[in-house]
Amino acid sequence: MSSILKKALAVCLVLMAFFILTSPVNAEWTLLYNIKAGSGCNASDLDGDWYFSDGYVYGELTVSGSGSNISGSLFDPEDEVTLTVTGGSLSIDADGAVTGTVIVGSGVDAETVTIDNGILDEGKTFILAVLTDSSNDQSSCFFSKGGGSASDLAGTWYIVGGTFNWNGFGTIELDASGNIIDGSITDVDNGSIITIDSGNLAVDVNSALTGSLTDSVPRTGDVVFGFINGGKRLFALIGENERDIVMFVGVKAGGTFSNADLEGTWYSYGGSSEGGLITGLYTLNASGSVTDGTITTEEGAEAITGNFSLDADGVLDGSVAGDGDTSTVSGGKMEQGGAGFFMLLTDQEKVAANVNTSHGGCFISTIHMK
């Protein structure tokens, strides 16, 4: 599996995490997903059926025996190869920290993948972690339990995602039958807007998403992998059309928010358009200011400063600075109840200077500990 994971790392670092995309653009950007960690966790919380992806390779895993055994299968959409999961195990402490292994294949072709720095969310339906393969390549990954039904699709969802050629954020509105009522996506690089003209999403008994979406380009993408999380406030899907593979994460609108919902200590996992795994630890006060924090990239650790704010609908604004660069929030939204939020950061100085970088993104996990 190491060759598959290297490919996945080359195109994507996670998410809800989930993907790195490559093409020339003018902006360096980073996408983060943030969740609150669980408490009072035990090994039985690991058991069950989980949707799994590193943003590119995806599939379904079953964990049993209080985390002592893992089985299932994963799919690589580029090579159209199904990978059989033949073993592995997960462990968890009371604060929700998850570690373990996943074994793919058997015999001489078997590979053991390590799961480190994982966190189970407070709803105990979502795990975000760092995946390391046998070649020591790393990416972010997620495990998610299903639990939503078709009726949970009804409403407005804030979405973030992209393809091999573009990425952006916006909203999509669905009716109780999963039909598209309205939707649009703003390209993070040039500000152009792509409308989502039609489509339908359906949910099966296992909370898996199927269906298709058509945009104004026009492109129609068929959903090849997707789910509604058991918390019913988040969905993720991977779609495929004749040219691209697209990943979207959706956060359902609703709730009333203030900057106080940002207060606490946050553990971060993720990556940026320049590639490489990013981890971090920072603290926000009740005004949304960074009072202490560092991020670590392949180049080492650096201190960060910044300030964020939430409007009453949970839409995020603000900026963060580190190592002489300032990134502003291009798109961000908090979940209902304040359980998590995504944050798309763009380096506006490089946009203004028309700096050409290697384009990419990832579903990045940042863990909130209060």
ZALO-592071 format. One record per atom (N, C-alpha, C): residue in one letter; x, y negated, z. Coordinates in pm, whole numbers, plus 50000, padded with zeros to 5 digits. Layout:
! ZALO-592071
aXYZ/...
This chain:
! ZALO-592071
m500825012250000/m500005000050000/m500854987450000/s502174988650024/s502964976450035/s502924968249908/s502934974649791/s502874967049666/s501554959649655/i500464965849701/i499164959249699/i499174947249792/l499744949049910/l499744938150006/l500634926749961/k501754930049894/k502604919449842/k501844911249738/k501064918249655/k500264911349556/k499244902349624/a498614907849729/a497594900149800/a498234887849866/l499444889749919/l500114878349983/l500504868049879/a500864872549760/a501264863149656/a500094854649610/v498884860049613/v497724852249572/v496894847549689/c497044853249805/c496184848749910/c496604852650048/l496454843150139/l496724845450281/l495384846550348/v494724852450388/v493384854550433/v492174852750364/l490274850650595/l489734848850585/l489204851050562/m487644847450747/m487144847650757/m486974850550715/a489854843350638/a490474841150607/a490234846550548/f491424847150407/f490794854250313/f491554852550184/f492434839350117/f492994840549983/f494014829749943/i495134833749867/i496024823549807/i495814823549657/l495684812049600/l495394810549458/l496514802549394/t496894805749270/t498024799149210/t497684792249081/s498024779249073/s497954771248951/s498484757448983/p498944749548885/p499494736348915/p498414726448953/v498614719149062/v497684708749105/v498454697149165/n497734687349211/n498354675449265/n498364674949417/a497724684349484/a497564683249629/a498044695749699/e498704693649810/e498984704849901/e497844705550000/w497314717650024/w496204718550117/w496254731150199/t495544730650309/t495474741750404/t494024743350447/l493564755750452/l492204758750495/l492234766850623/l491514762150724/l491494769050852/l490064772850890/y489924784650950/y488664788151016/y488934789751164/n488054784551247/n488284783651390/n487184790751467/i487544798951564/i486544805551647/i486954805151793/k485974806551880/k486224807852022/k486474822552054/a487434825152139/a487774838852174/a486774844552274/g486634857752273/g485744864552367/g486344865452506/s485534869552601/s485994871752738/s485324884352791/g485934890352891/g485394902652947/g485344913852845/c486324914152755/c486324924152647/c486854937552697/n486414948352632/n486944961652661/n487014969752533/a487614981552543/a487894989552424/a486634993452347/s485524995052414/s484294998952345/s483804988152248/d484244975652270/d483864964852179/d484464966752040/l485494975052030/l486144977351901/l485394987351814/d484594995851875/d483935006551799/d482825001151711/g482665007551596/g481595003851505/g482085002651362/d481204998151276/d481514996151134/d481904981651112/w483034979651045/w483574966351023/w483824963950874/y483454952250825/y483924947750695/y485324942150715/f486224945250620/f487624941150634/f488114934750505/s488934924150515/s489624918650399/s490804910350444/d491814909650357/d492884899850373/d492654888550273/g491454887750219/g491104877550123/g491164882449981/y491744894149961/y491864899549827/y491464914149828/v492264922549893/v491864936449917/v490714936350017/y489684944449993/y488514944050080/y487904957950092/g487084959950194/g486404972750211/g485724973950345/e485394986250382/e484684988950506/e485454999150589/l485584996350718/l486295004950811/l485375008950925/t485565021150975/t484865025851093/t485865028251204/v485645021851319/v486505023651437/v485725031651540/s486345042051594/s485675050651692/s486625054251805/g486075061051907/g486885065552020/g487505054252097/s486735043452120/s487245031552191/s488515026352124/g488465025851992/g489555020351913/g490635030151875/s490505042851915/s491605052351896/s491685057951755/n490675055851672/n490725061251536/n490065051651438/i490675050451319/i490145041951213/i490055050051084/s488935048951014/s488755055450885/s488045045850791/g487985049150663/g487285040750567/g488025039750436/s487695029650357/s488365027650228/s488415012850195/l489455009050119/l489654995350075/l489784995349923/f489514983949861/f489574983149716/f490454971549672/d491344974149575/d492174963849515/d491554960049381/p490934948149368/p490214944649246/p491104942349125/e492374938949147/e493254936449032/e493594949448960/d494034959449036/d494404972248977/d493264982148975/e492104978149033/e490924986749041/e491285000249104/v491974999349219/v492415011149292/v491705011749426/t491145023349459/t490555025549590/t491595031449683/l491765025649799/l492765029749897/l492055036250016/t492395048650045/t491765055950154/t492485053150285/v491725049050387/v492275046950521/v492185060050597/t493335065450635/t493395078750694/t493665078950844/g493845067350904/g494095067151048/g494435053251096/g494925052851221/g495255040251285/g494465038551413/s494745027951485/s494035025251610/s494145010451643/l493205005751726/l493214992051775/l493114992151927/s493694982251990/s493544980452135/s493224965952163/i492624963352279/i492184949852314/i492344947752463/d492664935252503/d492694932252646/d491434924652684/a491314921252811/a490084915052861/a489834901352800/d490894894652752/d490754881352693/d490514881852543/g490364893752487/g490044895152346/g491234896252253/a492454897452305/a493634898952220/a493674912952160/v493824913852029/v493754926651956/v495074929651888/t495524942051901/t496694946951828/t496374960951777/g497214966151686/g496984979751640/g497644982651507/t497194993551444/t497714997751315/t496575002951228/v496785002451097/v495895008651000/v496765016750906/i496455029750890/i497245038550804/i496485040550673/v497145037450563/v496555038550430/v497265049450352/g496505058750294/g497095069750219/g497545081050310/s498155091150248/s498605102850324/s499895108150265/g500565116650341/g501805122750295/g502885112450271/v503655114350165/v504765105350136/v504285091550091/d503025090750051/d502485077850006/d501835069950118/a501825075350239/a501165068450350/a501945055850390/e501215045550425/e501815033350478/e501075029050603/t501845025350704/t501265020250827/t501355005150829/v500214998750838/v500114984250843/v499874980050988/t500594970051035/t500474965651173/t499524953751184/i498654954251284/i497744943351316/i498224936851446/d498604924051439/d499134916851555/d498374903751575/n498524898051694/n498004884651724/n496524883251691/g495784894051705/g494364893551674/g493544888251789/i492384882651757/i491464877651857/i490044881951821/l489324887551918/l487894890451904/l487104878251948/d486124874151867/d485384862051900/d484414864252015/e483824853352065/e482964854252182/e481694862352156/g481254863052031/g480104871351998/g480454885951980/k481754889051982/k482284902651970/k481884909351839/t481824901051732/t481494906251600/t482534902451495/f483604895551534/f484554890351436/f485954890651494/i486894896751423/i488304897251464/i489134890451357/l489984881151397/l490954874951308/l492344878651356/a493254881851263/a494534887451303/a495594885051197/v496834888551231/v497964888251138/v498284902551097/l498374904750968/l498674917950912/l500114918050863/t500874928350901/t502264929950857/t502414943650792/d502914944150667/d503064956950599/d504454962550624/s504754974150563/s506014980950588/s507214973550530/s506964963850440/s508034955550386/s508194942650465/n507464941650576/n507494929850665/n506864917550603/d506054919350500/d505254908350445/d504024906350533/q503644893850553/q502544890750643/q501434883050574/s500204885150620/s499054877450577/s498034877450689/s497044868850679/s495944869050774/s494894878850727/c494104884050818/c493044893550782/c491884891950880/f490744897850842/f489614897450935/f488874910650935/f488254913651048/f487294924451065/f485974917751105/s484884921451041/s483604915351077/s482504925951082/k481744925951190/k480564934451199/k479384927351134/g478554934951063/g477344929451005/g476254928051111/g475114923151069/g474014921751163/g472914912651112/g473184905551003/g472174896750948/g471254903850851/s470084897850826/s469114903350732/s468824893050624/a467974896750526/a467674887850415/a467084874550462/s466234874950564/s465604862650612/s466624852950670/d467774857950714/d468804849250770/d469494840750665/l469284843850537/l469874835850431/l469174822450413/a467914821650452/a467124809550428/a467744797550499/g467934786550425/g468464774450483/g469644769150405/t470294759150461/t471464752850398/t472734758450459/w473704761550373/w474994766850415/w476094757550362/y477024753850449/y478234746850407/y479244757350364/i479794755750244/i480664766150189/i482034760450155/v483024769250155/v484384765750114/v484954777850043/g485734775649937/g486294787049866/g486934782849736/g487214792649649/g487864789449524/g488104801349436/t488714798749319/t489094808949222/t490564807549192/f491024814249089/f492424813049050/f492744799348991/n491724791648953/n491954778948885/n491514766748963/w490734768249067/w490254756649142/w489794761049280/n489564751349365/n489004754149498/n488274741849547/g487374743649640/g486614732249688/g485644735849799/f484754726349828/f483814727949938/f482504721349899/g481424725149966/g480134719249935/g479024725650014/t477824725849958/t476674731850024/t475884740249925/i475124749549977/i474234757749898/i472964759949980/e471814758649917/e470544760549985/e469834772749926/l469384781650015/l468734794049976/l467334794650035/d466414801249964/d465094803450022/d465074816950094/a463924820750149/a463824832850231/a463994845650149/s463974844350014/s464214855849927/s465634856049873/g466464846649917/g467844846049872/g468054838849741/n467004832349687/n467144824949562/n467834811549585/i468654807349488/i469324794549496/i468324783349472/i468184774249568/i467364762449550/i468204750949495/d469384749249552/d470244738149515/d471644741249565/g472644735149502/g474004737049550/g475004729249469/s476114725549531/s477194718749460/s478504720849534/i479614720049458/i480954721749513/i481814710349463/t482544703749554/t483474693149518/t484874698749506/d485504696849389/d486884701249367/d487804693149456/v488614699749538/v489444692849636/v490534684749568/d490924688349446/d492034681649380/d491644668849307/n490504668949237/n490164657249157/n488804651149189/g488084656849284/g486824651149325/g485654654049234/s485864661649127/s484754664949037/s483784674349108/i482524674049063/i481474681949128/i480934692349030/i480904704649077/i480314715749001/i479024719649071/t477914719648998/t476654723649059/t476464738649048/i475774744349144/i475374758449139/i473934758449091/d473734762648967/d472444760748900/d471424771548931/s471864783748950/s470904794548971/s471604806349035/g470804816249072/g471364828349130/g470504833749241/n470934844849295/n470194851449402/n471154859749484/l470994859649615/l471744868349705/l470764877349777/a471114890049789/a470284899749860/a471114906049971/v470424911050074/v471084917150188/v470524931250206/d471424941350212/d470934954950233/d470824957950382/v470474970350417/v470234973950557/v471504973350640/n472684973150575/n473944972450646/n474504958150651/s473674948350614/s474044934250613/s475034930750502/a475184939750403/a476054936850290/a475334927850189/l476094918550130/l475554909450030/l475764914849890/t474754913449805/t474874916149663/t474224904549588/g474374904149455/g473724893649378/g474684886749284/s474324874649240/s475154866949148/s474844852049162/l475814843749119/l475664829149120/l476124823848985/t475424813748932/t475804807348807/t476024792548831/d477184787248786/d477464773048804/d477344765548672/s477664752548676/s477444743948561/s478574744448459/v479594752948479/v480724753248385/v480354757448243/p479594768148215/p478934777248312/p479764789948334/r479684795048457/r480284807848494/r479294815148581/t479134827948555/t478294836448641/t479194846548710/g479134846648842/g479934855948919/g479054866048989/d479384878748975/d478684889449046/d479364891949179/v478574893249285/v479124895749419/v479584910249426/v480894912349445/v481444925849455/v481704929849600/f481724920149690/f481924922849833/f481374911149911/g480624913850016/g480114903050098/g479294908150214/f479034899550310/f478304903550430/f477804891250502/i476784893050584/i476424883150686/i476964888250818/n477704879950887/n478254883751016/n477144886151117/g477424894551217/g476434897851319/g475934885951397/g476724875051400/g476274862851466/g475254855151385/k475054859051258/k474054853351167/k474294838551137/r475524833851160/r475864819851133/r476934818551026/l477404829950973/l478514829750880/l478334840850778/f478634837750651/f478744848350552/f480054846650475/a480504857450416/a481664857050327/a481334865650206/l481834861550090/l481634869749971/l482804868049876/i483064878549800/i484004878449690/i483214881249563/g483294872049467/g482604873649340/g483584875049226/e483134880549116/e484014882749001/e483264879448873/n483884871248786/n483344868848653/n484364873248550/e484174869348424/e485064874348319/e486464868548327/r486664858048408/r487964851548414/r488604851448552/d487804851148656/d488324848248788/d487724857448895/i488424857849008/i487884863249132/i487694851349225/v486514850149284/v486194838549367/v485844843049507/m486294835449605/m485994838249746/m485264826349805/f484154828849876/f483434818349946/f483184822550090/v483294812950181/v482864814750319/v481774804450344/g480664808550404/g479564799550431/g479254798650579/v479014786350626/v478624783750765/v477234777650763/k476304783350837/k474924778750832/k474744765550905/a473994756450842/a473714743450902/a472784745051022/g472824735451110/g471944735551226/g472704732151353/g471984727051452/g472604723351578/g472904708551586/t473194703851706/t473564689951731/t474924689751798/f475834681251751/f477234682051792/f477764668551836/s478894669151906/s479654657151943/s481114661151950/n481994651251970/n483424654151978/n483774663352094/a482924663652196/a483194672352311/a483244687052271/d482594690652160/d482634704552114/d484004708552062/l484884698852039/l486244701651992/l487224703852107/e486804700452229/e487734700752342/e488194714952372/g489494716452400/g490024729352441/g491354732352375/t491864744152402/t493124748752345/t492834758252230/w493514756352119/w493254763851998/w494504771251952/y494314784051921/y495384792251863/y495104793551714/s496134790851631/s495924789751488/s496684800351410/y496044805151304/y496634814151206/y496264808851068/g497134810250971/g496734806050839/g497854804150741/g497654795250645/g498614792650540/g498214780450463/s499044776650365/s498784764850285/s499044767950139/s498854757750055/s499044759549912/s500504762349877/e501424759049967/e502824761949942/e503204775849988/g502244783150043/g502464797150075/g503064799250212/g503004811750258/g503584815250385/g502594814650499/l502784823350596/l501914824050712/l502154812150804/i501094806450856/i501164795550953/i500504799951083/t501174797851194/t500564799951325/t500724787051405/g499924785451508/g500004773151585/g499294774051718/l499554764351800/l498904762951930/l498784748151959/y497554743251979/y497364729252007/y496144727052095/t496114715652161/t495034712252254/t494364699252209/l493034699452206/l492244687552175/l491514683052300/n491404669852320/n490614664752431/n489174662352387/a488364657052477/a486944655152448/a486674644352344/s487724636752308/s487604626852201/s488064632552067/g488574644952068/g489044651351947/g490494648551914/s491234642052004/s492654639151980/s493534650952019/v494614652851942/v495594663251974/v496464657952088/t496384664352203/t497184660052317/t498504667552327/d498574679152266/d499804687152266/d499644697852161/g500714700652086/g500574711351989/g501784713151900/t501944725151850/t502974728451753/t502384737951649/i502944737651528/i502664747851430/i503984753951386/t503934766451347/t505144773551303/t504934778651162/t505844775151072/t505834779950935/t507104787950912/e507344791650787/e508574798950755/e509814790350779/e509614777250785/e510744768150808/e510964765250955/g510104770451044/g510274768451186/g509114761151249/a509284757451377/a508224751051453/a508344735851444/e507194729051445/e507174714551445/e506024709551530/a506224698251596/a505164692251677/a504144685451587/i502894685351630/i501844678951552/i501104668651638/t500544658651570/t499664648851631/t498424647851542/g497404641051592/g496234639351507/g494984636551587/n493904634551514/n492614631951575/n491504636851483/f490494643351541/f489364648451466/f488074643451529/s487024643251449/s485714639351502/s484624647551435/l483504649151505/l482334655951454/l481164646251452/d480384646351342/d479144638751347/d478054647451409/a476854642351421/a475784649651490/a475414662651422/d475704663651291/d475404675951217/d476544685851219/g477664682251284/g478804691251292/g479764690251176/v479644679751093/v480574677450983/v481854671351039/l482984676851001/l484284673151058/l484964662350976/d485694653351045/d486524643250981/d487804642151063/g488824635251006/g490044633051082/g491284636451004/s492414637351076/s493704640251013/s494644646351115/v495694652651063/v496744658551147/v498074655851081/a499104652951161/a500424649651108/a501484658451171/g502464662251089/g503574669951137/g504724669251039/d505944667751090/d507144667651007/d507074656950898/g506494645550931/g506464634350838/g505334634450738/d504534645050732/d503414645850639/d502094644850715/t501144637750655/t499814636550713/t498794642950620/s497964651750675/s496894658050600/s495554653750656/t494634650350566/t493314646050609/t492294657150583/v491194656450655/v490124666350639/v489354662950512/s489414671750413/s488624670150292/s487234675950309/g487134686550385/g485844692850412/g485934700950539/g484894700350620/g484884708050744/g483494708550804/k483164719450870/k481834720950928/k481874730651045/m481204726951156/m481114735651272/m479864744151265/e479984756651313/e478844765751318/e477784760851417/q476584766451404/q475554764251505/q476064768851641/g475774760951744/g476184764751878/g477644761951909/g478394756751810/g479794753351834/g480724765151845/a480334776751790/a481154788851805/a482354789151713/g482374781051607/g483494780951515/g483304770451408/f484364767551333/f484244758251221/f485374760551122/f485114756650996/f486194756850899/f486704742550878/m487944741550830/m488584728650811/m489524729450691/l489244721650587/l490064721050467/l490874708150473/l492204709350484/l493094697850497/l493834695450366/t493964682750324/t494664679150202/t495714668750231/d496924670550174/d497994660750188/d497754649650087/q497134638650131/q496744627850041/q497944620049987/e499064619850058/e500244612850008/e500754619549881/k500674632749876/k501114639849756/k500104638349644/v498824636849680/v497814634049577/v498114620649511/a498374610249594/a498614596849542/a499894596249459/a500894604049499/a502164604149428/a502154613349307/n501014620349287/n500874629749175/n501944640449180/v502224645249301/v503214655849319/v502624668949272/n503364676349192/n502894689149141/n503374700149232/t502444707649291/t502794718549382/t502204731449331/s502604742449393/s502004755349362/s500694756349436/h499614758449364/h498264757449421/h497884770149493/g497264768649608/g496814780449678/g496004776849797/g495504786949862/g494714784749980/g494524797750052/c493864797350163/c493624809550232/c492544807750333/f491884818450362/f490944818350474/f491814819850596/i491904809150676/i492834808950786/i492074809050917/s492614816451012/s491924817451136/s492604809351245/t491854801551316/t492364793951430/t491454796951546/i492024801251656/i491244806851766/i491114796751879/h489904794551924/h489634784652029/h489524791652163/m490384787452258/m490344792952393/m489984781652489/k488884783252564/k488514773252664/k488664779152803/
